[in-house]
Amino acid sequence: MKALAFALSAAVALALAGCASERSGTSSSGGTSGSASSGITQDAKNATLTTKVKTALAADVGLRTLTGINVDSEGSVVTLKGSVDTEANKRRAEQVAQGIEGVSSVRNQLTVEAKR
């Protein structure tokens, strides 16, 4: 079990390293960016926070059927985009996101669109 966990951790680290090197314009064979490792760390933190918020939204009984909510995070700020069917669900999504450890603020850019 430990070997599987290590293998998964290594795969995620390699995937994030590849994404970061493409974004910064460097390659793993010879970039000069000293902040590449800090970028990878921040990218991982952002991904973790985004996943926590998405999981909480999916677990919330009133929100689990809503598929139009997109979550993004930068640092400790979470942005909610997309559409929901009621103003109450818009507020609830914000409350759920705000309740996640590590979230300092939520930018609620959700729009309310009645179901057809």
N, CA, C and O atoms as a GROMACS GRO file, in nm:
protein
  464
    1MET      N    1   0.082  -0.119   0.000
    1MET     CA    2   0.000   0.000   0.000
    1MET      C    3   0.087   0.126   0.000
    1MET      O    4   0.055   0.224  -0.067
    2LYS      N    5   0.199   0.122   0.077
    2LYS     CA    6   0.288   0.237   0.079
    2LYS      C    7   0.352   0.258  -0.057
    2LYS      O    8   0.373   0.371  -0.100
    3ALA      N    9   0.383   0.147  -0.126
    3ALA     CA   10   0.444   0.158  -0.258
    3ALA      C   11   0.347   0.224  -0.356
    3ALA      O   12   0.389   0.306  -0.438
    4LEU      N   13   0.218   0.190  -0.347
    4LEU     CA   14   0.118   0.250  -0.434
    4LEU      C   15   0.105   0.400  -0.406
    4LEU      O   16   0.098   0.480  -0.499
    5ALA      N   17   0.102   0.436  -0.279
    5ALA     CA   18   0.092   0.577  -0.242
    5ALA      C   19   0.213   0.654  -0.291
    5ALA      O   20   0.200   0.766  -0.341
    6PHE      N   21   0.332   0.595  -0.278
    6PHE     CA   22   0.454   0.661  -0.326
    6PHE      C   23   0.448   0.678  -0.478
    6PHE      O   24   0.484   0.784  -0.530
    7ALA      N   25   0.405   0.574  -0.548
    7ALA     CA   26   0.398   0.580  -0.694
    7ALA      C   27   0.300   0.688  -0.740
    7ALA      O   28   0.329   0.763  -0.833
    8LEU      N   29   0.184   0.698  -0.674
    8LEU     CA   30   0.087   0.800  -0.708
    8LEU      C   31   0.142   0.940  -0.680
    8LEU      O   32   0.122   1.032  -0.759
    9SER      N   33   0.210   0.956  -0.566
    9SER     CA   34   0.269   1.085  -0.532
    9SER      C   35   0.373   1.126  -0.636
    9SER      O   36   0.379   1.241  -0.677
   10ALA      N   37   0.455   1.030  -0.676
   10ALA     CA   38   0.558   1.059  -0.776
   10ALA      C   39   0.495   1.098  -0.910
   10ALA      O   40   0.542   1.191  -0.976
   11ALA      N   41   0.389   1.028  -0.949
   11ALA     CA   42   0.322   1.058  -1.076
   11ALA      C   43   0.262   1.199  -1.074
   11ALA      O   44   0.272   1.272  -1.172
   12VAL      N   45   0.200   1.237  -0.963
   12VAL     CA   46   0.142   1.371  -0.951
   12VAL      C   47   0.251   1.476  -0.955
   12VAL      O   48   0.236   1.579  -1.021
   13ALA      N   49   0.361   1.453  -0.886
   13ALA     CA   50   0.471   1.548  -0.884
   13ALA      C   51   0.528   1.568  -1.024
   13ALA      O   52   0.557   1.680  -1.065
   14LEU      N   53   0.544   1.459  -1.098
   14LEU     CA   54   0.596   1.469  -1.234
   14LEU      C   55   0.499   1.543  -1.325
   14LEU      O   56   0.540   1.624  -1.408
   15ALA      N   57   0.371   1.515  -1.309
   15ALA     CA   58   0.270   1.584  -1.391
   15ALA      C   59   0.271   1.733  -1.363
   15ALA      O   60   0.265   1.814  -1.456
   16LEU      N   61   0.277   1.771  -1.237
   16LEU     CA   62   0.279   1.913  -1.202
   16LEU      C   63   0.407   1.979  -1.250
   16LEU      O   64   0.405   2.094  -1.293
   17ALA      N   65   0.518   1.908  -1.244
   17ALA     CA   66   0.645   1.964  -1.291
   17ALA      C   67   0.638   1.991  -1.441
   17ALA      O   68   0.689   2.092  -1.488
   18GLY      N   69   0.575   1.901  -1.514
   18GLY     CA   70   0.560   1.920  -1.658
   18GLY      C   71   0.472   2.038  -1.690
   18GLY      O   72   0.503   2.116  -1.781
   19CYS      N   73   0.364   2.054  -1.618
   19CYS     CA   74   0.274   2.168  -1.640
   19CYS      C   75   0.344   2.299  -1.609
   19CYS      O   76   0.331   2.395  -1.684
   20ALA      N   77   0.418   2.302  -1.501
   20ALA     CA   78   0.485   2.425  -1.460
   20ALA      C   79   0.594   2.462  -1.560
   20ALA      O   80   0.612   2.581  -1.589
   21SER      N   81   0.667   2.365  -1.612
   21SER     CA   82   0.775   2.399  -1.705
   21SER      C   83   0.718   2.448  -1.838
   21SER      O   84   0.778   2.534  -1.902
   22GLU      N   85   0.604   2.395  -1.881
   22GLU     CA   86   0.542   2.444  -2.004
   22GLU      C   87   0.492   2.586  -1.986
   22GLU      O   88   0.507   2.669  -2.076
   23ARG      N   89   0.433   2.615  -1.871
   23ARG     CA   90   0.377   2.747  -1.846
   23ARG      C   91   0.485   2.852  -1.835
   23ARG      O   92   0.468   2.964  -1.883
   24SER      N   93   0.597   2.818  -1.774
   24SER     CA   94   0.702   2.917  -1.754
   24SER      C   95   0.797   2.926  -1.872
   24SER      O   96   0.884   3.013  -1.875
   25GLY      N   97   0.781   2.837  -1.971
   25GLY     CA   98   0.865   2.843  -2.089
   25GLY      C   99   1.000   2.777  -2.070
   25GLY      O  100   1.089   2.797  -2.152
   26THR      N  101   1.016   2.700  -1.964
   26THR     CA  102   1.141   2.629  -1.942
   26THR      C  103   1.116   2.481  -1.959
   26THR      O  104   1.002   2.436  -1.966
   27SER      N  105   1.222   2.408  -1.964
   27SER     CA  106   1.209   2.263  -1.972
   27SER      C  107   1.282   2.200  -1.857
   27SER      O  108   1.365   2.264  -1.793
   28SER      N  109   1.253   2.075  -1.830
   28SER     CA  110   1.319   2.007  -1.720
   28SER      C  111   1.464   1.979  -1.752
   28SER      O  112   1.541   1.944  -1.662
   29SER      N  113   1.503   1.995  -1.878
   29SER     CA  114   1.642   1.968  -1.914
   29SER      C  115   1.730   2.091  -1.905
   29SER      O  116   1.850   2.081  -1.932
   30GLY      N  117   1.675   2.206  -1.868
   30GLY     CA  118   1.765   2.318  -1.857
   30GLY      C  119   1.699   2.454  -1.849
   30GLY      O  120   1.729   2.539  -1.932
   31GLY      N  121   1.613   2.477  -1.758
   31GLY     CA  122   1.556   2.609  -1.741
   31GLY      C  123   1.636   2.685  -1.638
   31GLY      O  124   1.706   2.625  -1.556
   32THR      N  125   1.627   2.816  -1.641
   32THR     CA  126   1.701   2.896  -1.545
   32THR      C  127   1.610   2.961  -1.443
   32THR      O  128   1.656   3.040  -1.361
   33SER      N  129   1.485   2.930  -1.446
   33SER     CA  130   1.390   2.994  -1.355
   33SER      C  131   1.410   2.942  -1.214
   33SER      O  132   1.390   2.824  -1.188
   34GLY      N  133   1.449   3.030  -1.123
   34GLY     CA  134   1.468   2.991  -0.984
   34GLY      C  135   1.337   2.974  -0.910
   34GLY      O  136   1.334   2.914  -0.803
   35SER      N  137   1.228   3.026  -0.966
   35SER     CA  138   1.100   3.018  -0.896
   35SER      C  139   1.014   2.902  -0.945
   35SER      O  140   0.896   2.894  -0.910
   36ALA      N  141   1.070   2.815  -1.026
   36ALA     CA  142   0.992   2.703  -1.079
   36ALA      C  143   0.940   2.614  -0.969
   36ALA      O  144   0.824   2.571  -0.972
   37SER      N  145   1.025   2.584  -0.869
   37SER     CA  146   0.978   2.496  -0.763
   37SER      C  147   0.872   2.562  -0.678
   37SER      O  148   0.780   2.495  -0.630
   38SER      N  149   0.882   2.694  -0.656
   38SER     CA  150   0.778   2.762  -0.580
   38SER      C  151   0.649   2.769  -0.660
   38SER      O  152   0.540   2.766  -0.603
   39GLY      N  153   0.660   2.779  -0.794
   39GLY     CA  154   0.542   2.776  -0.880
   39GLY      C  155   0.472   2.643  -0.874
   39GLY      O  156   0.349   2.636  -0.872
   40ILE      N  157   0.551   2.536  -0.871
   40ILE     CA  158   0.493   2.402  -0.861
   40ILE      C  159   0.422   2.387  -0.728
   40ILE      O  160   0.312   2.333  -0.721
   41THR      N  161   0.485   2.436  -0.623
   41THR     CA  162   0.424   2.426  -0.491
   41THR      C  163   0.293   2.503  -0.486
   41THR      O  164   0.195   2.452  -0.433
   42GLN      N  165   0.290   2.624  -0.539
   42GLN     CA  166   0.168   2.704  -0.539
   42GLN      C  167   0.061   2.640  -0.627
   42GLN      O  168  -0.057   2.639  -0.591
   43ASP      N  169   0.102   2.587  -0.742
   43ASP     CA  170   0.007   2.517  -0.828
   43ASP      C  171  -0.056   2.400  -0.755
   43ASP      O  172  -0.177   2.377  -0.766
   44ALA      N  173   0.024   2.326  -0.681
   44ALA     CA  174  -0.027   2.211  -0.605
   44ALA      C  175  -0.123   2.257  -0.496
   44ALA      O  176  -0.226   2.194  -0.472
   45LYS      N  177  -0.088   2.367  -0.429
   45LYS     CA  178  -0.176   2.420  -0.324
   45LYS      C  179  -0.309   2.467  -0.384
   45LYS      O  180  -0.415   2.442  -0.327
   46ASN      N  181  -0.302   2.534  -0.498
   46ASN     CA  182  -0.424   2.580  -0.564
   46ASN      C  183  -0.511   2.462  -0.603
   46ASN      O  184  -0.632   2.463  -0.582
   47ALA      N  185  -0.449   2.358  -0.661
   47ALA     CA  186  -0.524   2.240  -0.703
   47ALA      C  187  -0.588   2.171  -0.584
   47ALA      O  188  -0.702   2.125  -0.592
   48THR      N  189  -0.516   2.163  -0.474
   48THR     CA  190  -0.569   2.099  -0.354
   48THR      C  191  -0.688   2.176  -0.299
   48THR      O  192  -0.790   2.116  -0.265
   49LEU      N  193  -0.676   2.307  -0.292
   49LEU     CA  194  -0.786   2.388  -0.241
   49LEU      C  195  -0.908   2.380  -0.333
   49LEU      O  196  -1.021   2.368  -0.286
   50THR      N  197  -0.885   2.384  -0.463
   50THR     CA  198  -0.994   2.372  -0.560
   50THR      C  199  -1.065   2.238  -0.542
   50THR      O  200  -1.188   2.232  -0.544
   51THR      N  201  -0.989   2.131  -0.525
   51THR     CA  202  -1.047   1.998  -0.506
   51THR      C  203  -1.128   1.991  -0.377
   51THR      O  204  -1.236   1.931  -0.376
   52LYS      N  205  -1.078   2.050  -0.270
   52LYS     CA  206  -1.153   2.052  -0.144
   52LYS      C  207  -1.288   2.121  -0.161
   52LYS      O  208  -1.390   2.072  -0.111
   53VAL      N  209  -1.289   2.233  -0.230
   53VAL     CA  210  -1.413   2.308  -0.249
   53VAL      C  211  -1.509   2.229  -0.338
   53VAL      O  212  -1.628   2.218  -0.307
   54LYS      N  213  -1.459   2.174  -0.448
   54LYS     CA  214  -1.544   2.095  -0.538
   54LYS      C  215  -1.605   1.976  -0.464
   54LYS      O  216  -1.723   1.945  -0.482
   55THR      N  217  -1.525   1.911  -0.382
   55THR     CA  218  -1.574   1.796  -0.305
   55THR      C  219  -1.683   1.838  -0.208
   55THR      O  220  -1.784   1.769  -0.194
   56ALA      N  221  -1.663   1.950  -0.140
   56ALA     CA  222  -1.763   1.999  -0.045
   56ALA      C  223  -1.892   2.037  -0.116
   56ALA      O  224  -2.001   2.009  -0.066
   57LEU      N  225  -1.882   2.100  -0.232
   57LEU     CA  226  -2.002   2.136  -0.308
   57LEU      C  227  -2.077   2.011  -0.353
   57LEU      O  228  -2.200   2.007  -0.348
   58ALA      N  229  -2.003   1.909  -0.397
   58ALA     CA  230  -2.066   1.785  -0.442
   58ALA      C  231  -2.130   1.709  -0.326
   58ALA      O  232  -2.228   1.637  -0.346
   59ALA      N  233  -2.076   1.725  -0.206
   59ALA     CA  234  -2.130   1.655  -0.090
   59ALA      C  235  -2.251   1.725  -0.028
   59ALA      O  236  -2.327   1.662   0.046
   60ASP      N  237  -2.269   1.852  -0.058
   60ASP     CA  238  -2.381   1.927  -0.002
   60ASP      C  239  -2.511   1.881  -0.067
   60ASP      O  240  -2.524   1.883  -0.189
   61VAL      N  241  -2.606   1.840   0.016
   61VAL     CA  242  -2.732   1.783  -0.034
   61VAL      C  243  -2.803   1.877  -0.131
   61VAL      O  244  -2.854   1.832  -0.233
   62GLY      N  245  -2.808   2.004  -0.102
   62GLY     CA  246  -2.880   2.098  -0.187
   62GLY      C  247  -2.807   2.135  -0.314
   62GLY      O  248  -2.868   2.187  -0.408
   63LEU      N  249  -2.676   2.109  -0.319
   63LEU     CA  250  -2.597   2.153  -0.434
   63LEU      C  251  -2.546   2.038  -0.520
   63LEU      O  252  -2.495   2.062  -0.630
   64ARG      N  253  -2.557   1.915  -0.474
   64ARG     CA  254  -2.491   1.805  -0.543
   64ARG      C  255  -2.543   1.780  -0.684
   64ARG      O  256  -2.472   1.722  -0.766
   65THR      N  257  -2.664   1.824  -0.715
   65THR     CA  258  -2.715   1.803  -0.851
   65THR      C  259  -2.680   1.916  -0.946
   65THR      O  260  -2.706   1.908  -1.066
   66LEU      N  261  -2.620   2.022  -0.893
   66LEU     CA  262  -2.581   2.135  -0.978
   66LEU      C  263  -2.446   2.105  -1.043
   66LEU      O  264  -2.347   2.082  -0.974
   67THR      N  265  -2.444   2.107  -1.173
   67THR     CA  266  -2.319   2.077  -1.245
   67THR      C  267  -2.260   2.201  -1.311
   67THR      O  268  -2.156   2.192  -1.376
   68GLY      N  269  -2.324   2.315  -1.295
   68GLY     CA  270  -2.279   2.436  -1.362
   68GLY      C  271  -2.186   2.523  -1.280
   68GLY      O  272  -2.162   2.638  -1.317
   69ILE      N  273  -2.133   2.471  -1.169
   69ILE     CA  274  -2.044   2.550  -1.085
   69ILE      C  275  -1.899   2.514  -1.116
   69ILE      O  276  -1.858   2.399  -1.102
   70ASN      N  277  -1.823   2.614  -1.157
   70ASN     CA  278  -1.680   2.596  -1.180
   70ASN      C  279  -1.604   2.662  -1.066
   70ASN      O  280  -1.640   2.771  -1.021
   71VAL      N  281  -1.500   2.596  -1.020
   71VAL     CA  282  -1.422   2.644  -0.906
   71VAL      C  283  -1.278   2.667  -0.950
   71VAL      O  284  -1.220   2.584  -1.019
   72ASP      N  285  -1.223   2.780  -0.909
   72ASP     CA  286  -1.082   2.808  -0.933
   72ASP      C  287  -1.027   2.870  -0.806
   72ASP      O  288  -1.100   2.934  -0.730
   73SER      N  289  -0.899   2.853  -0.784
   73SER     CA  290  -0.839   2.915  -0.666
   73SER      C  291  -0.702   2.970  -0.701
   73SER      O  292  -0.628   2.916  -0.783
   74GLU      N  293  -0.670   3.079  -0.634
   74GLU     CA  294  -0.538   3.139  -0.645
   74GLU      C  295  -0.500   3.184  -0.506
   74GLU      O  296  -0.561   3.275  -0.449
   75GLY      N  297  -0.400   3.120  -0.452
   75GLY     CA  298  -0.366   3.144  -0.312
   75GLY      C  299  -0.480   3.093  -0.226
   75GLY      O  300  -0.521   2.977  -0.240
   76SER      N  301  -0.531   3.176  -0.140
   76SER     CA  302  -0.642   3.135  -0.054
   76SER      C  303  -0.776   3.193  -0.100
   76SER      O  304  -0.875   3.186  -0.028
   77VAL      N  305  -0.777   3.250  -0.220
   77VAL     CA  306  -0.899   3.310  -0.275
   77VAL      C  307  -0.963   3.213  -0.374
   77VAL      O  308  -0.899   3.170  -0.470
   78VAL      N  309  -1.088   3.181  -0.351
   78VAL     CA  310  -1.163   3.089  -0.437
   78VAL      C  311  -1.261   3.169  -0.521
   78VAL      O  312  -1.328   3.260  -0.471
   79THR      N  313  -1.269   3.135  -0.650
   79THR     CA  314  -1.364   3.199  -0.740
   79THR      C  315  -1.465   3.095  -0.787
   79THR      O  316  -1.427   2.988  -0.836
   80LEU      N  317  -1.593   3.128  -0.773
   80LEU     CA  318  -1.702   3.043  -0.821
   80LEU      C  319  -1.759   3.108  -0.946
   80LEU      O  320  -1.797   3.225  -0.944
   81LYS      N  321  -1.767   3.030  -1.055
   81LYS     CA  322  -1.824   3.080  -1.180
   81LYS      C  323  -1.925   2.980  -1.231
   81LYS      O  324  -1.926   2.864  -1.189
   82GLY      N  325  -2.008   3.024  -1.321
   82GLY     CA  326  -2.109   2.936  -1.379
   82GLY      C  327  -2.248   2.982  -1.343
   82GLY      O  328  -2.270   3.100  -1.314
   83SER      N  329  -2.341   2.888  -1.346
   83SER     CA  330  -2.479   2.925  -1.317
   83SER      C  331  -2.545   2.825  -1.223
   83SER      O  332  -2.512   2.707  -1.220
   84VAL      N  333  -2.638   2.878  -1.146
   84VAL     CA  334  -2.721   2.798  -1.055
   84VAL      C  335  -2.866   2.837  -1.080
   84VAL      O  336  -2.894   2.935  -1.149
   85ASP      N  337  -2.959   2.759  -1.024
   85ASP     CA  338  -3.100   2.781  -1.054
   85ASP      C  339  -3.171   2.878  -0.961
   85ASP      O  340  -3.279   2.927  -0.994
   86THR      N  341  -3.114   2.906  -0.844
   86THR     CA  342  -3.179   2.999  -0.750
   86THR      C  343  -3.076   3.085  -0.679
   86THR      O  344  -2.958   3.050  -0.670
   87GLU      N  345  -3.122   3.198  -0.629
   87GLU     CA  346  -3.037   3.286  -0.549
   87GLU      C  347  -2.992   3.214  -0.422
   87GLU      O  348  -2.880   3.234  -0.375
   88ALA      N  349  -3.080   3.131  -0.365
   88ALA     CA  350  -3.045   3.055  -0.244
   88ALA      C  351  -2.928   2.960  -0.271
   88ALA      O  352  -2.839   2.947  -0.186
   89ASN      N  353  -2.926   2.895  -0.386
   89ASN     CA  354  -2.815   2.805  -0.419
   89ASN      C  355  -2.686   2.884  -0.443
   89ASN      O  356  -2.577   2.835  -0.414
   90LYS      N  357  -2.699   3.003  -0.496
   90LYS     CA  358  -2.582   3.089  -0.514
   90LYS      C  359  -2.520   3.122  -0.379
   90LYS      O  360  -2.398   3.110  -0.361
   91ARG      N  361  -2.604   3.163  -0.285
   91ARG     CA  362  -2.555   3.195  -0.150
   91ARG      C  363  -2.500   3.071  -0.081
   91ARG      O  364  -2.396   3.078  -0.014
   92ARG      N  365  -2.569   2.957  -0.097
   92ARG     CA  366  -2.524   2.833  -0.032
   92ARG      C  367  -2.387   2.789  -0.084
   92ARG      O  368  -2.302   2.746  -0.006
   93ALA      N  369  -2.366   2.800  -0.214
   93ALA     CA  370  -2.237   2.762  -0.272
   93ALA      C  371  -2.125   2.847  -0.212
   93ALA      O  372  -2.017   2.797  -0.181
   94GLU      N  373  -2.151   2.975  -0.196
   94GLU     CA  374  -2.052   3.064  -0.136
   94GLU      C  375  -2.024   3.026   0.009
   94GLU      O  376  -1.909   3.024   0.052
   95GLN      N  377  -2.131   2.995   0.085
   95GLN     CA  378  -2.115   2.955   0.225
   95GLN      C  379  -2.032   2.827   0.236
   95GLN      O  380  -1.943   2.817   0.321
   96VAL      N  381  -2.060   2.730   0.150
   96VAL     CA  382  -1.986   2.603   0.153
   96VAL      C  383  -1.838   2.629   0.124
   96VAL      O  384  -1.751   2.579   0.194
   97ALA      N  385  -1.811   2.708   0.020
   97ALA     CA  386  -1.671   2.738  -0.016
   97ALA      C  387  -1.601   2.812   0.097
   97ALA      O  388  -1.486   2.781   0.129
   98GLN      N  389  -1.669   2.909   0.158
   98GLN     CA  390  -1.609   2.986   0.266
   98GLN      C  391  -1.577   2.899   0.387
   98GLN      O  392  -1.486   2.931   0.464
   99GLY      N  393  -1.650   2.790   0.405
   99GLY     CA  394  -1.630   2.702   0.519
   99GLY      C  395  -1.512   2.607   0.506
   99GLY      O  396  -1.484   2.532   0.599
  100ILE      N  397  -1.444   2.608   0.394
  100ILE     CA  398  -1.332   2.517   0.372
  100ILE      C  399  -1.206   2.576   0.434
  100ILE      O  400  -1.175   2.694   0.415
  101GLU      N  401  -1.134   2.492   0.507
  101GLU     CA  402  -1.008   2.534   0.567
  101GLU      C  403  -0.911   2.579   0.458
  101GLU      O  404  -0.891   2.508   0.360
  102GLY      N  405  -0.852   2.694   0.476
  102GLY     CA  406  -0.758   2.747   0.379
  102GLY      C  407  -0.816   2.854   0.289
  102GLY      O  408  -0.742   2.922   0.216
  103VAL      N  409  -0.948   2.871   0.292
  103VAL     CA  410  -1.014   2.973   0.209
  103VAL      C  411  -1.024   3.102   0.289
  103VAL      O  412  -1.083   3.105   0.397
  104SER      N  413  -0.965   3.209   0.235
  104SER     CA  414  -0.972   3.338   0.304
  104SER      C  415  -1.088   3.422   0.253
  104SER      O  416  -1.149   3.497   0.328
  105SER      N  417  -1.118   3.408   0.122
  105SER     CA  418  -1.232   3.480   0.067
  105SER      C  419  -1.283   3.407  -0.057
  105SER      O  420  -1.214   3.326  -0.118
  106VAL      N  421  -1.408   3.440  -0.091
  106VAL     CA  422  -1.474   3.378  -0.206
  106VAL      C  423  -1.524   3.489  -0.298
  106VAL      O  424  -1.593   3.581  -0.255
  107ARG      N  425  -1.488   3.478  -0.425
  107ARG     CA  426  -1.542   3.566  -0.528
  107ARG      C  427  -1.658   3.490  -0.592
  107ARG      O  428  -1.637   3.397  -0.670
  108ASN      N  429  -1.777   3.530  -0.560
  108ASN     CA  430  -1.894   3.459  -0.611
  108ASN      C  431  -1.941   3.525  -0.740
  108ASN      O  432  -2.010   3.627  -0.737
  109GLN      N  433  -1.904   3.468  -0.852
  109GLN     CA  434  -1.941   3.520  -0.983
  109GLN      C  435  -2.049   3.432  -1.048
  109GLN      O  436  -2.067   3.433  -1.170
  110LEU      N  437  -2.120   3.355  -0.964
  110LEU     CA  438  -2.227   3.270  -1.015
  110LEU      C  439  -2.344   3.357  -1.062
  110LEU      O  440  -2.373   3.462  -1.004
  111THR      N  441  -2.410   3.311  -1.167
  111THR     CA  442  -2.530   3.378  -1.214
  111THR      C  443  -2.650   3.288  -1.188
  111THR      O  444  -2.638   3.166  -1.186
  112VAL      N  445  -2.764   3.349  -1.168
  112VAL     CA  446  -2.887   3.273  -1.144
  112VAL      C  447  -2.963   3.264  -1.276
  112VAL      O  448  -2.998   3.365  -1.336
  113GLU      N  449  -2.987   3.142  -1.320
  113GLU     CA  450  -3.063   3.118  -1.443
  113GLU      C  451  -3.167   3.011  -1.412
  113GLU      O  452  -3.134   2.899  -1.374
  114ALA      N  453  -3.292   3.048  -1.428
  114ALA     CA  454  -3.401   2.955  -1.402
  114ALA      C  455  -3.394   2.835  -1.498
  114ALA      O  456  -3.359   2.849  -1.616
  115LYS      N  457  -3.427   2.718  -1.444
  115LYS     CA  458  -3.430   2.598  -1.529
  115LYS      C  459  -3.540   2.611  -1.632
  115LYS      O  460  -3.644   2.671  -1.605
  116ARG      N  461  -3.517   2.555  -1.747
  116ARG     CA  462  -3.618   2.560  -1.854
  116ARG      C  463  -3.693   2.432  -1.863
  116ARG      O  464  -3.782   2.418  -1.947
   0.00000   0.00000   0.00000
